[in-house]
């Protein structure tokens, strides 16, 4: 057993940490390999230490040494601060903010400002999006000034509302503009800059290799590649072997992304792609512990893929309180609904008629409630039912 300490900056404070800030509810984390000891005062987190009883594969991004090579993907509307805090608590090597529109951030848009915050996340990484190099540079500078220790550039979002604005994956069709953005962002900040992209716009334009080479030449510290083109969106299966061509083209770390939904998929995607790390997106929906579980599997630590049901319940209740605190009660109740649905689906496990009926019944009851107390009581009742079934 050894102790791992990572010193990072959060805003103007310094913390010693490789886990997230302790929240009011203390989870036992049974079934995880993390033992947390936290000190708090009325001003918030002072320090956190995590004892890690297994060897974790390391990943270095520029001057930043991550505790392991498993990363929670930036997902708009999903990876807000409560989710990121919980993912780090369970052992994710890095968590990245929701996508932040650079121009909206500079204009002080409340939603973008909230997305760029990293309160309680020991190492804060922000993903920015846009198509104006000057504005992207200024947004990166603003994020760094607010405490970001890493800036990720979005060049992979396939959503029409993003690509129509010549941002996200649309930049795969305009490599000169992508280069200008790399140069502007790299020049604007002193922290590592990374990029997340896809294999190309479509199968006839596999531009990921060219983009990765440009990123390396511009001084970026890491490239993450989702194993689909933009035109594939999220259909079919991610093409893990095609990521290998990107890895072979550059010396900087390459992270593979796409369809990692089981703990064993971490080793499979690394073997197929030759990548240096794994990024997990939709596989963590409703399961913030999942990146940490993949890290454990990669380290040869065998264990349950999901925590016990009572622990899953406590995680969801803590997250629920976090969303209400972050967004306010009225908006927080609505923001939480999709997460509650995903969590119930993950907790029910498996497929089939009984699974579907359980999830549909509790979704119908809980996802229409506006009263937080009613939602909390319903969450407890749903998990009680699952635990009763499991014990029967």
C-alpha positions in Angstrom: 0.0 0.0 0.0 1.3 3.4 -0.8 0.0 6.9 -0.4 -0.4 9.2 -3.4 -0.4 12.9 -3.0 -1.0 15.3 -5.9 -0.5 19.0 -5.2 -2.7 21.2 -7.4 -4.2 24.7 -7.4 -7.9 25.4 -7.1 -8.6 29.1 -7.7 -6.3 31.0 -5.2 -6.2 28.1 -2.8 -3.8 25.2 -2.7 -4.9 21.7 -1.7 -3.1 18.4 -1.5 -5.3 15.9 -3.1 -6.0 13.1 -5.5 -9.7 12.9 -4.5 -12.6 15.3 -4.4 -13.7 17.6 -1.7 -15.6 15.9 1.1 -19.3 16.8 0.8 -21.7 17.0 3.8 -22.9 13.4 3.3 -20.0 11.0 4.1 -20.1 7.9 2.0 -18.6 4.7 3.2 -17.3 3.8 -0.3 -17.7 0.1 0.3 -16.5 -1.9 -2.6 -14.2 0.9 -3.8 -10.5 0.8 -3.2 -10.3 4.4 -1.8 -10.0 5.4 1.8 -10.6 9.1 2.3 -9.6 11.3 5.2 -10.7 14.9 5.0 -10.3 18.0 7.1 -12.8 20.8 6.7 -13.6 24.1 8.3 -16.4 26.6 7.8 -14.5 28.0 4.7 -14.5 24.7 3.0 -11.9 22.1 2.0 -8.5 22.3 3.6 -6.9 19.1 2.6 -7.7 15.6 1.3 -5.5 12.5 1.3 -6.3 9.3 -0.5 -4.6 6.0 0.3 -4.5 3.9 -2.9 -3.8 0.2 -2.2 -2.9 -0.7 -5.8 -0.5 0.5 -8.5 -2.2 3.0 -10.8 -1.0 3.4 -14.4 0.3 7.0 -14.7 -0.3 9.5 -17.5 1.6 12.8 -17.9 0.0 15.7 -19.6 2.6 18.3 -20.1 3.9 19.0 -16.6 0.9 17.5 -15.0 1.2 13.9 -13.7 -2.2 12.3 -13.4 -2.8 9.6 -10.9 -4.0 7.2 -13.6 -4.9 7.1 -17.3 -8.7 7.0 -17.1 -10.5 10.3 -17.8 -14.1 11.3 -17.4 -15.2 12.9 -20.7 -16.5 16.5 -20.9 -20.3 16.2 -21.7 -22.5 19.2 -22.0 -25.4 19.1 -19.5 -23.9 16.1 -17.7 -20.4 16.5 -16.2 -21.2 19.4 -14.0 -19.3 20.0 -10.7 -21.3 17.5 -8.5 -20.7 14.7 -11.0 -17.0 15.5 -11.4 -16.5 15.7 -7.7 -18.0 12.2 -7.3 -16.0 10.8 -10.2 -12.8 11.9 -8.7 -13.8 10.6 -5.3 -14.1 7.2 -6.9 -10.8 7.3 -8.6 -11.0 9.0 -12.0 -7.6 10.2 -13.1 -8.9 13.4 -14.6 -12.3 15.0 -15.0 -13.1 17.8 -17.5 -15.8 20.4 -17.4 -18.9 20.5 -19.6 -18.2 22.2 -23.0 -17.9 26.0 -22.5 -18.7 28.3 -25.4 -15.9 30.7 -25.5 -17.8 33.8 -26.7 -20.6 33.2 -24.2 -18.1 32.8 -21.4 -16.4 36.1 -22.3 -19.8 37.8 -22.3 -20.5 36.6 -18.8 -23.3 34.2 -19.8 -24.5 32.6 -16.5 -24.7 29.1 -17.8 -21.2 29.2 -19.3 -19.8 30.8 -16.2 -21.2 28.0 -14.1 -19.9 25.4 -16.4 -16.4 26.8 -16.1 -16.3 26.7 -12.3 -14.6 23.8 -10.5 -15.5 24.3 -6.9 -14.5 21.2 -4.9 -12.7 19.6 -7.8 -9.0 19.2 -6.8 -7.6 19.5 -10.3 -9.8 21.7 -12.5 -9.8 21.2 -16.3 -12.1 23.3 -18.6 -13.1 22.4 -22.2 -13.7 25.4 -24.5 -15.4 25.5 -27.9 -15.7 28.1 -30.6 -14.3 29.1 -34.0 -12.6 32.5 -33.4 -8.9 32.1 -32.4 -8.8 35.4 -30.5 -11.9 34.7 -28.5 -10.8 31.1 -27.8 -7.5 32.4 -26.5 -9.2 35.0 -24.3 -11.6 32.4 -22.9 -8.7 30.1 -22.1 -6.9 32.9 -20.3 -10.1 33.6 -18.3 -10.5 30.0 -17.4 -6.9 29.7 -16.3 -7.2 32.9 -14.2 -10.3 31.2 -12.5 -8.2 28.2 -11.5 -8.2 25.8 -14.5 -5.0 23.7 -14.5 -5.7 22.4 -18.0 -7.5 23.7 -21.1 -9.1 21.2 -23.5 -10.3 22.4 -27.0 -13.4 20.8 -28.4 -12.9 19.8 -32.0 -15.2 16.7 -31.9 -18.7 17.7 -30.8 -21.0 16.3 -33.6 -24.2 18.3 -32.6 -25.7 20.2 -35.4 -26.1 23.4 -33.3 -22.3 23.3 -32.7 -21.1 22.3 -36.2 -23.4 24.8 -37.9 -21.5 27.5 -36.1 -18.2 26.1 -37.6 -17.1 24.8 -34.2 -16.6 21.3 -32.7 -16.2 18.6 -35.3 -16.7 21.1 -38.1 -13.1 22.2 -37.5 -12.0 18.8 -38.9 -13.0 20.3 -42.3 -11.0 23.5 -41.7 -7.5 22.5 -40.6 -6.0 26.0 -41.1 -8.6 27.4 -38.7 -7.9 24.6 -36.3 -4.2 25.4 -36.4 -4.9 29.1 -35.7 -7.0 28.1 -32.7 -4.2 25.8 -31.4 -1.7 28.7 -31.7 -4.0 31.2 -30.0 -4.9 29.1 -27.1 -1.4 27.8 -26.5 0.0 31.3 -26.5 -2.7 32.6 -24.1 -2.1 30.2 -21.2 0.7 28.6 -19.2 -1.1 25.4 -18.3 -1.3 22.3 -20.6 -3.6 22.5 -23.6 -5.2 19.4 -25.1 -7.7 18.7 -27.8 -10.6 16.2 -28.1 -11.6 15.2 -31.6 -12.9 12.5 -33.9 -11.5 10.3 -36.7 -12.8 12.8 -39.2 -15.8 14.5 -40.6 -16.8 11.4 -42.5 -15.1 8.2 -43.7 -13.9 10.1 -46.8 -12.1 12.7 -44.7 -10.1 10.9 -42.0 -8.3 14.0 -40.8 -7.5 13.0 -37.2 -3.9 12.2 -38.0 -3.3 15.5 -39.6 -5.0 17.3 -36.7 -2.9 15.4 -34.1 0.3 16.3 -35.9 -0.7 20.0 -36.0 -1.6 19.8 -32.3 1.8 18.4 -31.4 3.6 20.9 -33.5 1.7 23.7 -31.9 2.7 22.6 -28.4 -0.4 20.8 -27.3 0.1 18.2 -24.6 -2.4 15.5 -25.5 -4.9 14.4 -28.1 -8.1 12.5 -27.4 -9.8 10.7 -30.3 -13.3 9.4 -30.3 -13.4 6.3 -32.6 -16.2 7.6 -34.8 -16.5 10.3 -37.5 -18.8 13.2 -37.0 -21.3 11.8 -39.5 -21.5 8.6 -37.4 -22.5 10.6 -34.4 -23.0 7.8 -31.8 -24.3 5.0 -34.1 -22.7 1.7 -34.7 -19.5 0.7 -32.9 -16.5 2.9 -32.2 -13.6 2.1 -34.4 -10.9 1.6 -31.8 -8.2 0.2 -34.2 -8.3 3.4 -36.3 -7.1 5.4 -33.3 -3.8 3.5 -33.6 -2.9 5.5 -36.7 -3.1 8.6 -34.7 -1.0 7.2 -31.9 1.6 6.1 -34.4 1.8 9.6 -35.9 2.6 11.6 -32.7 4.8 11.4 -29.6 2.4 13.2 -27.3 -0.1 11.1 -25.3 -3.1 9.9 -27.2 -6.3 9.0 -25.4 -8.9 6.6 -26.8 -12.7 7.3 -26.4 -15.9 5.6 -27.4 -18.0 2.7 -26.2 -16.2 1.9 -23.0 -19.2 0.6 -21.0 -17.7 -2.3 -19.0 -14.6 -2.4 -16.8 -12.9 -4.9 -19.2 -13.4 -2.4 -22.1 -10.6 -0.3 -20.7 -8.0 -2.9 -21.5 -9.7 -3.8 -24.8 -9.6 -0.3 -26.1 -6.0 0.2 -25.1 -5.0 -3.0 -26.8 -6.9 -2.2 -30.0 -5.8 1.4 -30.2 -2.3 1.4 -28.7 -3.4 4.6 -26.8 -1.9 5.9 -23.6 -5.2 6.4 -21.8 -9.0 5.9 -21.8 -11.7 8.6 -21.8 -15.2 7.5 -20.7 -18.4 9.4 -21.6 -21.8 7.8 -21.8 -20.6 4.7 -19.9 -20.4 6.9 -16.8 -24.0 8.3 -17.1 -25.7 7.3 -13.9 -22.4 5.7 -12.8 -19.9 8.3 -11.7 -17.8 5.6 -10.0 -17.2 3.8 -13.4 -14.0 5.6 -14.5 -12.5 4.7 -11.2 -13.6 1.1 -11.7 -11.9 1.0 -15.1 -8.7 2.4 -13.5 -8.8 -0.4 -11.0 -9.3 -3.0 -13.6 -6.4 -1.7 -15.6 -4.3 -2.0 -12.5 -5.2 -5.6 -12.1 -7.6 -4.9 -9.2 -10.6 -7.3 -9.4 -13.8 -6.2 -7.9 -17.5 -5.4 -8.5 -18.1 -3.1 -11.4 -20.7 -1.2 -9.5 -21.0 -0.5 -5.7 -23.6 -2.1 -3.5 -27.1 -0.8 -4.0 -27.2 1.1 -0.7 -24.0 2.9 -1.7 -25.4 3.7 -5.1 -28.5 5.2 -3.4 -26.3 7.3 -1.1 -24.3 8.5 -4.1 -27.4 9.6 -5.9 -28.8 11.4 -2.9 -25.6 13.3 -2.4 -25.5 14.2 -6.1 -29.1 15.3 -5.9 -28.3 17.7 -3.0 -25.3 18.9 -5.0 -27.5 19.8 -8.0 -30.0 21.7 -5.9 -27.1 23.6 -4.3 -25.4 24.4 -7.7 -28.5 25.4 -9.7 -31.0 26.4 -7.1 -34.1 24.3 -6.2 -36.3 25.1 -9.3 -33.6 24.5 -11.9 -31.8 21.8 -9.9 -34.9 19.6 -9.7 -35.1 19.7 -13.5 -31.4 19.2 -14.1 -31.3 16.2 -11.9 -34.1 14.3 -13.7 -31.9 12.8 -16.4 -29.3 11.7 -13.9 -31.9 10.1 -11.7 -33.2 8.1 -14.7 -29.8 6.9 -15.6 -29.0 6.0 -12.1 -32.1 3.9 -11.8 -31.4 2.2 -15.0 -27.8 1.4 -13.9 -29.0 0.2 -10.5 -31.7 -2.1 -12.0 -29.0 -3.8 -14.1 -29.5 -6.2 -16.9 -32.2 -6.1 -19.6 -35.6 -7.7 -20.1 -39.2 -7.1 -19.2 -38.8 -6.9 -15.4 -35.9 -4.4 -15.7 -37.8 -2.2 -18.2 -40.9 -2.3 -16.1 -39.1 -1.3 -12.9 -37.3 1.6 -14.6 -40.4 2.8 -16.4 -42.5 2.8 -13.3 -40.0 4.7 -11.1 -39.2 7.1 -13.9 -42.9 7.9 -14.3 -43.2 8.5 -10.5 -40.0 10.5 -9.9 -39.2 12.5 -13.1 -42.3 14.6 -12.9 -42.0 15.7 -9.2 -41.0 19.2 -8.4 -40.8 18.6 -4.6 -37.2 17.7 -3.6 -38.4 15.9 -0.5 -40.7 13.7 -2.6 -37.9 12.9 -5.0 -35.5 11.9 -2.2 -38.2 9.7 -0.6 -38.9 8.1 -4.0 -35.2 7.4 -4.6 -35.0 5.7 -1.2 -38.1 3.6 -2.0 -36.9 2.6 -5.4 -33.6 1.4 -4.1 -35.3 -0.3 -1.1 -37.3 -2.3 -3.7 -34.2 -3.3 -5.6 -32.4 -4.4 -2.4 -35.5 -6.4 -1.4 -35.5 -8.1 -4.7 -31.8 -8.8 -4.6 -32.2 -10.4 -1.1 -35.2 -12.5 -2.0 
